[in-house]
Amino acid sequence: MMFLALNSEDMMNHSPPRTLLTARDAARALSVSRSTLERMVAAGKLPPPVRISDRRIGFRVADIEAFGAPATPRSHRGGRV
């Protein structure tokens, strides 16, 4: 049996694509607040998040992209967007 040793640089460069976003990242991707994100889910405008554990949820990247937002959330720091 052969094992492949990966250093941290290899792991960073070859990480699997993200399939879930935190509520914070999903809200940033949609350029809305987290409370607006929750209202969008309650109104049926967005599919509900996936329960990851008892205390964590995640929004599917595909659901956020289907709504028209990029998969990578934009940062609102450093001036106007």
Order of alpha helices (4+ residues) and beta strands (2+ residues): alpha-beta-alpha-alpha-beta-beta-alpha
